[in-house]
Amino acid sequence: MAERPLNATAASLLGFLHEGSKTGWDLVVTAQERIGKFWSITTSQVYRELAAMEHAGLIEAGERGARERKPYTLTEEGRRAFADWIEREPGPENIRYPLLLTVAFGAHLPPERLAAMLDVHRTAHERQLAEYERDAEVHGSNRYALATLDFGIVYERAVLDWFDRVEDRLAHGQ
């Protein structure tokens, strides 16, 4: 990995390995639970990155255990690579929300079909807001988890506000 900069997926796996040895499957589950709501990592990406990081000397694989799973441990080189990555400016975000693409071409849908899609997504965002609020109560002592959850809570409230506005706009042609 010295030849190429550490990507965010690999860096997140190194971040999780700071907590101790984990198998590839443990890393998949941890990523889904801890960052899955705002950063997608697939199982195939995890195993691809683990192989590349092991080859680059950023992690070491232990002996195979139950179900042929190998625990991975962070090396000093991996700690340095993570430290370099975490110090970098994250860069700009890119909104990639499939519903917005559908709304952009909404004139090609019957209004009731678009309204039904909006309702489904609104319900999903209401559920997500409630989940973030519950999680915030559970993680009350972890300021970093709370900072991340605060973003999710504010985001979900903003999206729900947008649903109110877009439905009004589409209903009244404004």
Disulfide bonds with the S-S distance in Angstrom:
none
